[in-house]
Amino acid sequence: MADVGSAPGGGGKPPPYKDPDDGRQRFLLELEFVQCLANPTYIHYLAQNRYFEDEAFIGYLKYLKYWQRPEYIKYIMYPHCLFFLELLQNVNFRSAMAHPANKELSHRQQYFFWKNYRNNRLKHILPRPPPEPTPVPAPSQAPTTVPLPAPVPTPAVPPVPAPSSYLPPVAAVGASAMSPMQFAGTPGTNIPKNDMRNAMGNRKRKMG
């Protein structure tokens, strides 16, 4: 007697689906679709055609996250697709990509990332050259002497005259400078005072 569950059209559980080519065709289709998500224009197309409003499609996007695993990520040629796949898990991003302005913004940011990624990456990969050592002077070289400035000439100071207290008294100077006539007329001197009148009278008498 045949088993009712295994017979075609019976009420038993159907056997699991098995790919005829061991999943190769499915692998290539999902790989191609995932890499299409690297294009913001394609994401904008899906948003405008309301694919993001289908719960089955949202579940399919969650299922495709297995491409982030190491054994599958090695087949990805456009790694930006995994970045956008992670953003598509957010409902706000899915609704924002329906607007053309957000699509252009995403495309422009993606372009600048591709343009500067290599240079920014090389800054962290390439080793930096060591700093140049400062030259040390040889011990045989004599240290350079700094010339001293020329001395400033001091002006000649004239001799300061002695104070007036050191001068001799005025009376002594006057006494030493007196003429013989004045000295003869002074009282107490032994020099006789000649009378000019008597001398003139005696000269007239001799002449007469």
Backbone as a chain_set.jsonl record, in Angstrom:
{"seq": "MADVGSAPGGGGKPPPYKDPDDGRQRFLLELEFVQCLANPTYIHYLAQNRYFEDEAFIGYLKYLKYWQRPEYIKYIMYPHCLFFLELLQNVNFRSAMAHPANKELSHRQQYFFWKNYRNNRLKHILPRPPPEPTPVPAPSQAPTTVPLPAPVPTPAVPPVPAPSSYLPPVAAVGASAMSPMQFAGTPGTNIPKNDMRNAMGNRKRKMG", "coords": {"N": [[0.855, -1.185, 0.0], [0.567, 2.16, -0.885], [2.153, 5.133, 0.416], [0.204, 7.752, 1.633], [0.944, 10.372, 2.209], [3.272, 10.852, 0.784], [2.465, 10.727, -1.821], [1.722, 12.323, -4.972], [-0.184, 15.304, -4.76], [-1.217, 14.687, -2.34], [-2.007, 15.148, 1.188], [0.309, 15.508, 2.633], [3.476, 17.086, 3.821], [5.234, 19.062, 1.464], [8.274, 18.24, -0.269], [11.429, 19.917, 0.473], [12.604, 22.726, -1.448], [14.986, 22.359, -3.983], [17.715, 23.549, -5.641], [18.409, 23.061, -9.052], [20.991, 23.421, -10.023], [22.597, 23.41, -7.844], [22.307, 25.893, -6.505], [23.758, 27.844, -7.853], [22.763, 29.583, -9.875], [20.963, 31.117, -8.39], [22.72, 32.315, -6.604], [24.204, 34.005, -8.316], [22.204, 35.741, -9.236], [21.339, 37.072, -6.895], [23.724, 38.257, -6.148], [24.112, 40.028, -8.259], [21.887, 41.719, -7.936], [22.329, 42.816, -5.383], [24.663, 44.314, -5.816], [23.669, 46.216, -7.535], [22.523, 47.99, -5.82], [24.478, 49.812, -5.199], [24.187, 52.002, -6.761], [22.832, 55.137, -6.535], [20.822, 56.119, -8.212], [19.407, 53.867, -9.027], [18.323, 53.046, -6.574], [16.671, 55.214, -6.159], [14.881, 54.76, -8.231], [13.612, 52.394, -7.33], [12.35, 53.417, -5.066], [10.557, 55.308, -6.141], [8.841, 53.642, -7.587], [7.529, 52.381, -5.563], [8.483, 50.09, -4.308], [9.552, 49.922, -1.821], [7.416, 49.994, -0.156], [6.38, 47.509, 0.034], [6.08, 44.807, 2.134], [7.151, 42.273, 1.79], [9.304, 42.803, 0.114], [10.856, 44.417, 1.787], [11.521, 42.544, 3.705], [13.09, 40.928, 2.099], [15.297, 42.574, 1.664], [16.389, 42.572, 4.217], [17.113, 39.917, 4.352], [19.188, 39.85, 2.499], [21.408, 40.775, 3.836], [23.255, 38.914, 4.474], [25.351, 39.059, 2.77], [27.267, 40.587, 3.909], [28.88, 39.026, 5.384], [32.112, 37.445, 5.892], [32.68, 35.243, 4.151], [31.163, 35.746, 1.923], [31.509, 38.375, 1.192], [33.796, 38.65, -0.227], [33.215, 38.373, -2.866], [32.127, 40.692, -3.714], [32.247, 43.439, -5.828], [31.691, 46.139, -5.812], [31.834, 47.852, -3.149], [30.236, 49.847, -2.072], [27.641, 49.095, -2.252], [26.992, 47.526, -0.051], [27.057, 49.418, 1.941], [24.858, 51.067, 1.256], [22.907, 49.109, 1.415], [22.793, 48.69, 4.134], [21.832, 51.192, 4.918], [19.309, 51.119, 3.78], [17.819, 49.636, 5.507], [16.643, 51.372, 7.171], [13.653, 53.138, 7.626], [13.303, 55.855, 7.239], [15.365, 56.611, 5.517], [14.624, 55.151, 3.249], [12.226, 56.396, 2.495], [13.181, 58.979, 2.014], [14.802, 58.713, -0.217], [13.063, 58.801, -2.332], [12.854, 61.34, -3.317], [14.125, 63.496, -5.816], [16.162, 65.363, -5.212], [17.51, 64.338, -2.96], [18.508, 62.038, -4.092], [20.38, 63.108, -5.926], [22.102, 64.318, -4.106], [23.145, 62.117, -2.704], [24.46, 60.818, -4.782], [26.408, 62.743, -5.449], [27.947, 62.907, -3.072], [28.919, 60.336, -3.043], [30.538, 60.378, -5.303], [32.585, 62.21, -4.567], [33.685, 60.77, -2.513], [34.783, 58.541, -3.826], [36.647, 59.93, -5.355], [38.534, 61.036, -3.573], [39.242, 58.947, -1.971], [41.472, 57.24, -2.348], [43.733, 58.905, -1.97], [43.313, 59.75, 0.665], [43.443, 57.314, 1.908], [46.078, 56.508, 1.457], [47.47, 58.236, 3.059], [47.322, 57.133, 5.571], [48.426, 54.646, 5.232], [50.969, 54.622, 3.934], [54.309, 54.785, 5.157], [55.604, 57.415, 7.139], [58.369, 59.597, 6.43], [61.299, 59.582, 8.515], [62.188, 62.217, 10.803], [64.652, 64.633, 9.855], [67.986, 64.456, 11.123], [69.462, 66.827, 13.318], [72.381, 68.708, 12.497], [75.411, 68.153, 14.267], [78.0, 70.103, 15.612], [81.498, 69.526, 14.972], [83.921, 68.418, 17.429], [86.499, 69.434, 17.068], [86.287, 71.864, 15.887], [86.55, 75.279, 16.576], [84.635, 77.197, 18.796], [82.554, 79.699, 17.549], [83.297, 83.067, 18.073], [81.625, 85.812, 19.34], [81.867, 89.079, 18.195], [82.785, 91.768, 20.309], [81.123, 94.812, 21.14], [82.364, 98.061, 20.127], [84.105, 100.184, 22.454], [82.503, 102.97, 23.956], [83.611, 106.252, 23.443], [84.64, 108.37, 26.083], [83.838, 111.688, 26.915], [86.261, 114.398, 27.251], [86.841, 115.83, 30.352], [87.059, 119.076, 31.561], [89.49, 120.477, 33.889], [88.411, 121.046, 37.172], [88.124, 124.22, 38.699], [89.781, 125.356, 41.696], [88.131, 125.774, 44.802], [86.955, 129.004, 46.072], [87.784, 129.358, 48.651], [90.375, 128.486, 48.879], [91.966, 130.466, 47.762], [94.502, 133.056, 48.106], [94.431, 135.653, 50.683], [92.839, 138.808, 49.947], [94.03, 141.138, 50.928], [96.683, 140.44, 51.256], [97.47, 140.007, 48.644], [97.106, 142.554, 47.591], [99.005, 143.967, 49.074], [101.374, 142.89, 48.183], [101.425, 143.808, 45.628], [101.849, 146.553, 45.67], [103.121, 149.714, 44.657], [106.471, 151.236, 44.692], [106.26, 153.97, 45.411], [103.777, 154.103, 46.654], [104.364, 152.422, 48.742], [106.299, 153.926, 50.088], [104.919, 156.042, 51.128], [103.479, 155.082, 53.171], [102.714, 154.939, 56.632], [105.157, 154.29, 59.168], [107.25, 153.269, 57.711], [110.733, 153.228, 56.719], [111.65, 154.376, 54.456], [112.426, 157.424, 52.979], [110.193, 160.008, 52.037], [110.096, 161.606, 49.028], [109.894, 164.928, 48.154], [108.187, 166.213, 45.558], [107.904, 168.846, 44.822], [110.048, 170.269, 46.035], [112.154, 169.146, 44.68], [111.793, 170.092, 42.089], [112.154, 172.816, 42.505], [114.866, 173.077, 43.225], [116.051, 172.313, 40.831], [115.441, 174.408, 39.152], [116.913, 176.495, 40.286], [119.557, 175.688, 39.814], [119.681, 175.889, 37.11], [119.437, 178.61, 36.716]], "CA": [[0.0, 0.0, 0.0], [1.414, 3.359, -1.035], [2.028, 6.172, 1.439], [-0.642, 8.846, 1.138], [1.624, 11.656, 2.358], [4.296, 11.03, -0.231], [1.89, 10.685, -3.155], [1.441, 13.661, -5.508], [-1.497, 15.824, -4.443], [-1.628, 14.272, -1.023], [-1.988, 16.184, 2.225], [1.58, 15.564, 3.346], [4.348, 18.255, 3.615], [6.019, 18.904, 0.23], [9.727, 18.187, -0.04], [12.074, 21.237, 0.324], [13.045, 23.055, -2.814], [16.406, 22.155, -4.217], [18.134, 24.107, -6.928], [18.977, 22.028, -9.932], [22.429, 23.663, -10.242], [23.186, 23.584, -6.501], [22.21, 27.29, -6.068], [24.659, 28.74, -8.58], [21.986, 30.628, -10.526], [20.449, 32.0, -7.328], [23.868, 33.084, -6.085], [24.549, 35.061, -9.265], [21.118, 36.734, -9.287], [21.365, 37.895, -5.68], [24.944, 39.073, -6.2], [23.879, 41.124, -9.192], [20.939, 42.665, -7.356], [22.962, 43.541, -4.265], [25.596, 45.299, -6.337], [22.906, 47.31, -8.13], [22.208, 48.964, -4.768], [25.541, 50.817, -5.112], [23.807, 53.124, -7.618], [21.714, 55.876, -5.944], [19.744, 56.27, -9.19], [18.601, 52.645, -8.971], [17.551, 53.119, -5.322], [15.615, 56.201, -6.415], [13.891, 54.087, -9.077], [12.831, 51.496, -6.475], [11.498, 54.208, -4.178], [9.47, 55.903, -6.911], [7.904, 52.585, -7.98], [6.909, 51.898, -4.335], [8.967, 48.784, -3.873], [9.841, 49.985, -0.384], [6.157, 49.876, 0.587], [6.031, 46.086, 0.06], [6.714, 44.17, 3.284], [7.964, 41.156, 1.313], [10.564, 43.341, -0.411], [11.637, 44.845, 2.95], [12.095, 41.317, 4.265], [14.148, 40.461, 1.191], [16.484, 43.398, 1.933], [16.986, 42.064, 5.448], [17.725, 38.624, 4.042], [20.424, 40.051, 1.725], [22.503, 41.218, 4.689], [24.261, 37.865, 4.621], [26.507, 39.412, 1.935], [28.259, 41.258, 4.742], [29.724, 38.022, 6.027], [33.41, 37.34, 5.196], [32.737, 34.252, 3.081], [30.442, 36.245, 0.744], [31.919, 39.734, 0.838], [34.94, 38.605, -1.154], [32.726, 38.393, -4.247], [31.575, 42.024, -3.983], [33.145, 44.328, -6.566], [31.31, 47.527, -5.515], [31.51, 47.797, -1.709], [29.226, 50.828, -1.674], [26.323, 48.465, -2.203], [26.745, 47.09, 1.319], [26.754, 50.617, 2.724], [23.479, 51.451, 0.973], [22.043, 48.051, 1.921], [22.588, 48.96, 5.566], [20.969, 52.372, 5.048], [17.942, 50.776, 3.366], [17.099, 49.031, 6.625], [15.986, 52.475, 7.885], [12.481, 53.587, 6.891], [13.469, 57.265, 6.876], [16.207, 56.671, 4.317], [13.864, 54.635, 2.111], [11.283, 57.423, 2.05], [13.914, 60.156, 1.537], [15.365, 58.451, -1.543], [12.047, 59.027, -3.371], [12.983, 62.721, -3.785], [15.3, 63.621, -6.709], [17.257, 66.132, -4.596], [18.291, 63.428, -2.11], [19.244, 61.148, -4.985], [21.553, 63.843, -6.425], [23.031, 64.519, -2.992], [23.84, 60.844, -2.45], [25.377, 60.566, -5.898], [27.527, 63.677, -5.364], [28.805, 62.485, -1.963], [29.589, 59.112, -3.467], [31.587, 60.748, -6.258], [33.707, 62.804, -3.842], [34.348, 59.714, -1.748], [35.619, 57.808, -4.774], [37.716, 60.792, -5.851], [39.543, 61.307, -2.549], [39.465, 57.797, -1.086], [42.831, 56.703, -2.484], [44.702, 59.806, -1.334], [43.116, 59.694, 2.111], [43.894, 56.013, 2.38], [47.533, 56.445, 1.425], [48.019, 59.009, 4.17], [47.389, 56.274, 6.749], [49.129, 53.399, 4.923], [52.392, 54.853, 3.647], [55.071, 55.255, 6.337], [56.141, 58.769, 7.039], [59.838, 59.626, 6.57], [61.747, 60.065, 9.836], [62.705, 63.605, 10.765], [66.09, 64.771, 9.576], [68.74, 64.784, 12.346], [70.113, 68.139, 13.341], [73.857, 68.549, 12.452], [76.135, 68.464, 15.496], [79.346, 70.596, 15.248], [82.622, 68.67, 15.353], [84.619, 68.968, 18.614], [87.734, 70.141, 16.708], [85.983, 73.22, 15.462], [86.501, 76.239, 17.665], [83.341, 77.895, 18.795], [82.571, 81.044, 16.974], [83.215, 84.121, 19.082], [80.816, 86.96, 18.949], [82.658, 90.302, 18.429], [82.243, 92.693, 21.297], [80.934, 96.168, 20.588], [83.434, 99.022, 20.401], [83.793, 101.007, 23.634], [82.034, 104.327, 23.686], [84.589, 107.213, 24.0], [84.127, 109.282, 27.108], [84.293, 113.071, 26.646], [87.264, 114.953, 28.178], [86.252, 116.758, 31.34], [88.058, 120.086, 31.964], [89.753, 120.472, 35.35], [87.524, 121.896, 37.982], [88.918, 125.181, 39.484], [89.737, 125.197, 43.145], [87.137, 126.679, 45.431], [87.459, 130.338, 46.462], [88.355, 129.349, 50.009], [91.794, 128.208, 48.797], [92.699, 131.617, 47.235], [95.13, 133.859, 49.172], [93.611, 136.832, 51.054], [92.935, 139.956, 49.056], [94.945, 142.123, 51.518], [98.066, 140.04, 50.981], [97.738, 140.243, 47.232], [97.237, 144.002, 47.387], [100.257, 144.457, 49.655], [102.516, 142.511, 47.357], [101.38, 144.501, 44.349], [101.948, 147.996, 45.87], [104.272, 150.357, 44.016], [107.397, 151.804, 45.695], [105.78, 155.278, 45.853], [102.739, 153.903, 47.663], [104.955, 151.813, 49.922], [107.049, 154.935, 50.813], [104.013, 156.941, 51.819], [102.759, 154.425, 54.253], [103.355, 155.241, 57.918], [105.957, 153.24, 59.798], [108.302, 152.777, 56.839], [111.967, 153.989, 56.828], [112.004, 154.981, 53.184], [111.981, 158.847, 53.011], [109.273, 160.428, 50.975], [110.66, 162.731, 48.278], [108.917, 165.976, 47.836], [108.343, 166.549, 44.16], [107.986, 170.293, 44.663], [111.408, 170.693, 46.367], [113.067, 168.711, 43.628], [111.596, 170.956, 40.946], [112.738, 174.131, 42.837], [116.331, 172.99, 43.177], [116.472, 172.204, 39.438], [115.379, 175.762, 38.564], [118.002, 177.331, 40.811], [120.79, 175.333, 39.165], [119.628, 176.357, 35.738], [119.624, 180.075, 36.698]], "C": [[0.889, 1.232, 0.0], [1.134, 4.344, 0.066], [1.246, 7.328, 0.87], [0.097, 10.172, 1.189], [2.651, 11.892, 1.283], [3.748, 11.031, -1.635], [1.655, 12.084, -3.662], [0.013, 14.065, -5.228], [-2.012, 15.386, -3.095], [-1.535, 15.399, -0.013], [-0.711, 16.269, 3.001], [2.389, 16.816, 3.023], [5.185, 18.042, 2.367], [7.497, 18.881, 0.535], [10.347, 19.579, -0.228], [12.599, 21.428, -1.09], [14.564, 22.899, -2.897], [16.742, 22.649, -5.608], [18.751, 23.018, -7.795], [20.475, 22.186, -10.151], [23.153, 23.94, -8.93], [23.266, 25.055, -6.091], [23.114, 28.248, -6.809], [23.892, 29.878, -9.233], [21.416, 31.616, -9.507], [21.558, 32.882, -6.768], [24.197, 34.244, -7.019], [23.474, 36.135, -9.332], [21.138, 37.645, -8.059], [22.62, 38.769, -5.64], [24.753, 40.259, -7.138], [22.928, 42.163, -8.608], [21.568, 43.476, -6.23], [23.9, 44.617, -4.785], [24.895, 46.427, -7.08], [22.546, 48.378, -7.105], [23.327, 49.983, -4.566], [25.24, 52.05, -5.935], [22.643, 53.875, -6.975], [20.554, 56.074, -6.919], [18.837, 55.031, -9.2], [17.758, 52.606, -7.695], [16.416, 54.12, -5.47], [14.51, 55.593, -7.29], [13.007, 53.135, -8.245], [11.891, 52.268, -5.56], [10.33, 54.82, -4.932], [8.438, 54.864, -7.344], [7.33, 51.837, -6.768], [7.303, 50.461, -3.979], [9.207, 48.763, -2.37], [8.574, 49.97, 0.463], [5.693, 48.423, 0.685], [6.79, 45.43, 1.216], [7.576, 42.986, 2.853], [9.299, 41.649, 0.77], [11.451, 43.814, 0.731], [12.268, 43.627, 3.622], [13.208, 40.758, 3.399], [15.435, 41.255, 1.39], [17.169, 42.96, 3.231], [17.689, 40.733, 5.215], [19.07, 38.795, 3.323], [21.598, 40.53, 2.579], [23.555, 40.128, 4.899], [25.486, 38.124, 3.739], [27.575, 40.182, 2.714], [29.176, 40.271, 5.466], [31.01, 37.804, 5.22], [33.42, 36.344, 4.045], [32.005, 34.681, 1.826], [30.952, 37.606, 0.273], [33.087, 39.741, -0.138], [34.503, 38.597, -2.616], [32.175, 39.767, -4.649], [32.627, 42.856, -4.699], [32.879, 45.8, -6.283], [30.884, 47.589, -4.047], [30.503, 48.84, -1.257], [27.841, 50.204, -1.58], [25.998, 47.993, -0.789], [26.446, 48.264, 2.231], [25.305, 51.056, 2.502], [22.499, 50.366, 1.428], [21.771, 48.232, 3.408], [21.693, 50.178, 5.773], [19.516, 52.056, 4.684], [17.176, 50.027, 4.443], [16.341, 50.083, 7.435], [14.839, 53.007, 7.033], [12.617, 55.039, 6.461], [14.326, 57.406, 5.622], [15.44, 56.175, 3.095], [12.874, 55.67, 1.586], [11.998, 58.649, 1.496], [14.465, 59.944, 0.14], [14.334, 58.569, -2.655], [12.143, 60.424, -3.96], [14.236, 62.833, -4.664], [16.459, 64.376, -6.083], [18.121, 65.243, -3.71], [19.077, 62.431, -2.953], [20.509, 61.82, -5.518], [22.575, 64.069, -5.321], [23.818, 63.245, -2.703], [24.842, 60.545, -3.553], [26.601, 61.483, -5.837], [28.478, 63.288, -4.234], [29.57, 61.208, -2.309], [30.734, 59.412, -4.431], [32.801, 61.323, -5.539], [34.43, 61.757, -2.995], [35.261, 58.899, -2.653], [36.823, 58.638, -5.235], [38.852, 60.918, -4.846], [39.868, 60.097, -1.688], [40.914, 57.319, -1.138], [43.849, 57.59, -1.776], [44.559, 59.787, 0.182], [43.599, 58.372, 2.693], [45.412, 55.926, 2.44], [48.166, 57.227, 2.559], [48.182, 58.151, 5.416], [48.174, 54.995, 6.503], [50.624, 53.629, 4.751], [53.122, 55.325, 4.893], [55.614, 56.652, 6.096], [57.659, 58.747, 7.183], [60.235, 60.145, 7.942], [62.257, 61.494, 9.739], [64.207, 63.635, 10.569], [66.838, 65.144, 10.855], [69.409, 66.145, 12.217], [71.631, 67.958, 13.34], [74.503, 69.01, 13.75], [77.529, 68.944, 15.112], [80.428, 69.67, 15.77], [83.35, 69.268, 16.553], [85.877, 69.735, 18.261], [87.475, 71.58, 16.309], [85.865, 74.133, 16.679], [85.16, 76.953, 17.64], [83.479, 79.317, 18.263], [82.368, 82.068, 18.069], [82.418, 85.279, 18.519], [81.633, 88.217, 19.197], [81.952, 91.222, 19.404], [82.063, 94.065, 20.672], [82.068, 97.093, 20.993], [83.065, 99.873, 21.599], [83.417, 102.433, 23.238], [83.035, 105.315, 24.267], [83.929, 108.166, 24.981], [84.653, 110.691, 26.826], [85.264, 113.553, 27.713], [86.619, 115.992, 29.074], [87.32, 117.778, 31.709], [88.267, 120.061, 33.466], [88.883, 121.485, 36.072], [88.383, 122.875, 38.773], [88.725, 124.972, 40.972], [88.711, 126.143, 43.732], [87.799, 127.968, 45.904], [88.078, 130.351, 47.837], [89.856, 129.09, 49.988], [92.593, 129.375, 48.22], [93.339, 132.388, 48.371], [94.279, 135.071, 49.486], [93.874, 137.993, 50.129], [93.942, 140.97, 49.589], [96.383, 141.77, 51.216], [98.428, 140.269, 49.542], [97.947, 141.719, 46.973], [98.545, 144.545, 47.938], [101.456, 144.095, 48.806], [102.553, 143.261, 46.055], [101.514, 146.006, 44.498], [103.225, 148.516, 45.207], [105.205, 150.914, 45.079], [106.942, 153.142, 46.209], [104.715, 155.108, 46.91], [103.349, 153.334, 48.939], [105.717, 152.839, 50.746], [106.142, 155.829, 51.589], [103.296, 156.33, 52.978], [103.45, 154.718, 55.538], [104.093, 154.039, 58.443], [107.045, 152.697, 58.92], [109.513, 153.681, 56.957], [112.363, 154.655, 55.535], [111.51, 156.419, 53.207], [111.134, 159.15, 51.785], [109.848, 161.657, 50.298], [109.547, 163.688, 47.937], [109.168, 166.422, 46.417], [108.484, 168.049, 43.959], [109.41, 170.793, 44.951], [112.402, 170.312, 45.28], [112.964, 169.588, 42.408], [112.213, 172.328, 41.219], [114.248, 174.11, 42.767], [116.815, 172.922, 41.733], [116.431, 173.572, 38.782], [116.524, 176.617, 39.028], [119.317, 176.976, 40.09], [120.813, 175.859, 37.737], [119.845, 177.876, 35.713], [121.004, 180.486, 37.107]], "O": [[1.836, 1.335, 0.779], [0.025, 4.4, 0.596], [1.549, 7.834, -0.21], [-0.092, 11.016, 0.313], [2.883, 13.039, 0.901], [4.493, 11.31, -2.575], [1.406, 12.979, -2.855], [-0.909, 13.275, -5.429], [-3.151, 15.692, -2.745], [-1.039, 16.482, -0.325], [-0.636, 17.039, 3.959], [2.061, 17.538, 2.081], [5.788, 16.982, 2.201], [7.924, 19.467, 1.53], [9.829, 20.36, -1.027], [12.968, 20.494, -1.802], [15.301, 23.269, -1.983], [16.149, 22.236, -6.605], [19.513, 22.174, -7.322], [21.165, 21.207, -10.434], [24.183, 24.613, -8.903], [24.205, 25.437, -5.393], [23.218, 29.404, -6.4], [24.322, 31.029, -9.157], [21.397, 32.822, -9.753], [21.343, 34.063, -6.493], [24.444, 35.357, -6.554], [23.791, 37.316, -9.47], [20.97, 38.858, -8.183], [22.575, 39.897, -5.15], [25.188, 41.37, -6.836], [23.148, 43.363, -8.771], [21.359, 44.686, -6.138], [23.927, 45.724, -4.246], [25.476, 47.5, -7.243], [22.293, 49.529, -7.462], [23.137, 50.943, -3.82], [25.952, 53.048, -5.831], [21.553, 53.313, -6.871], [19.407, 56.186, -6.485], [17.623, 55.155, -9.366], [16.604, 52.18, -7.73], [15.318, 53.896, -4.959], [13.331, 55.891, -7.096], [11.793, 53.085, -8.444], [10.769, 51.831, -5.303], [9.215, 54.85, -4.411], [7.258, 55.194, -7.455], [6.715, 50.782, -6.926], [6.506, 49.72, -3.404], [9.083, 47.723, -1.724], [8.661, 49.936, 1.691], [4.703, 48.142, 1.36], [8.018, 45.495, 1.263], [8.609, 42.714, 3.465], [10.32, 40.984, 0.945], [12.669, 43.642, 0.672], [13.419, 43.679, 4.056], [14.165, 40.177, 3.911], [16.531, 40.701, 1.301], [18.397, 42.979, 3.323], [18.732, 40.458, 5.809], [19.983, 37.99, 3.51], [22.702, 40.673, 2.053], [24.626, 40.395, 5.443], [26.531, 37.5, 3.923], [28.676, 40.396, 2.206], [30.153, 40.68, 6.095], [31.003, 37.958, 3.999], [34.107, 36.574, 3.05], [32.183, 34.074, 0.77], [30.837, 37.945, -0.905], [33.332, 40.747, -0.805], [35.328, 38.794, -3.509], [31.8, 39.97, -5.804], [33.762, 42.967, -4.236], [33.762, 46.631, -6.495], [29.708, 47.402, -3.734], [29.964, 48.73, -0.156], [26.965, 50.735, -0.899], [24.842, 48.054, -0.372], [25.677, 48.135, 3.183], [24.604, 51.382, 3.46], [21.366, 50.682, 1.793], [20.668, 47.966, 3.887], [20.882, 50.199, 6.699], [18.595, 52.667, 5.227], [15.974, 49.808, 4.291], [15.506, 49.748, 8.276], [15.026, 53.296, 5.852], [12.093, 55.418, 5.414], [14.036, 58.237, 4.761], [15.596, 56.731, 2.008], [12.701, 55.809, 0.375], [11.475, 59.302, 0.593], [14.587, 60.904, -0.622], [14.693, 58.448, -3.826], [11.562, 60.676, -5.016], [15.294, 62.321, -4.297], [17.617, 64.08, -6.376], [19.345, 65.38, -3.709], [20.178, 62.025, -2.58], [21.575, 61.206, -5.564], [23.779, 64.019, -5.569], [25.028, 63.298, -2.481], [25.947, 60.073, -3.286], [27.712, 61.048, -6.14], [29.695, 63.333, -4.416], [30.722, 61.031, -1.912], [31.78, 58.766, -4.375], [33.933, 60.965, -5.863], [35.64, 61.847, -2.785], [36.395, 58.599, -2.28], [37.899, 58.089, -5.476], [40.02, 60.907, -5.235], [40.681, 60.196, -0.769], [41.514, 57.027, -0.104], [44.724, 57.094, -1.066], [45.555, 59.805, 0.905], [44.096, 58.315, 3.818], [45.968, 55.338, 3.367], [49.281, 56.918, 2.98], [49.07, 58.401, 6.231], [48.556, 54.317, 7.458], [51.444, 52.926, 5.342], [52.611, 56.178, 5.618], [56.025, 57.005, 4.99], [58.19, 57.966, 7.973], [59.588, 61.045, 8.478], [62.713, 61.92, 8.678], [64.933, 62.77, 11.058], [66.404, 66.029, 11.593], [69.855, 66.544, 11.142], [72.139, 67.137, 14.103], [74.204, 70.085, 14.271], [78.203, 68.257, 14.344], [80.31, 69.102, 16.855], [83.401, 70.49, 16.693], [86.308, 70.594, 19.03], [88.37, 72.421, 16.392], [85.191, 73.821, 17.66], [84.628, 77.268, 16.576], [84.456, 80.012, 18.542], [81.439, 81.985, 18.872], [82.553, 85.65, 17.353], [82.071, 88.422, 20.329], [80.74, 91.433, 19.353], [82.799, 94.427, 19.755], [82.662, 96.937, 22.06], [81.906, 100.249, 21.778], [83.966, 103.002, 22.294], [83.309, 105.255, 25.466], [82.836, 108.686, 24.754], [85.836, 110.844, 26.522], [85.152, 113.206, 28.889], [85.942, 116.909, 28.609], [88.405, 117.382, 32.138], [87.377, 119.685, 34.228], [88.669, 122.61, 35.62], [89.3, 122.436, 39.467], [87.692, 124.496, 41.441], [88.468, 127.216, 43.18], [89.012, 128.032, 46.108], [88.829, 131.27, 48.165], [90.553, 129.423, 50.947], [93.821, 129.288, 48.187], [92.812, 132.396, 49.484], [93.478, 135.49, 48.65], [94.972, 138.154, 49.595], [94.644, 141.605, 48.801], [97.21, 142.644, 50.953], [99.548, 140.675, 49.231], [98.85, 142.105, 46.23], [99.136, 145.46, 47.365], [102.421, 144.852, 48.704], [103.608, 143.35, 45.427], [101.307, 146.711, 43.51], [104.26, 147.85, 45.198], [104.809, 151.059, 46.236], [107.211, 153.452, 47.369], [104.695, 155.817, 47.917], [102.947, 153.678, 50.051], [105.804, 152.693, 51.965], [106.544, 156.346, 52.632], [102.569, 157.017, 53.696], [104.681, 154.75, 55.566], [103.702, 152.899, 58.194], [107.724, 151.75, 59.314], [109.331, 154.854, 57.281], [113.322, 155.427, 55.51], [110.321, 156.654, 53.424], [111.337, 158.628, 50.689], [110.066, 162.669, 50.964], [108.453, 163.321, 47.507], [110.235, 166.948, 46.103], [109.131, 168.478, 43.004], [109.931, 171.632, 44.217], [113.352, 171.04, 44.994], [113.972, 169.813, 41.738], [112.741, 172.956, 40.302], [114.849, 175.068, 42.281], [117.895, 173.429, 41.433], [117.281, 173.882, 37.947], [117.065, 177.397, 38.244], [120.108, 177.869, 39.786], [121.869, 176.232, 37.225], [120.406, 178.378, 34.74], [121.309, 181.678, 37.14]]}, "num_chains": 1, "name": "protein.A"}
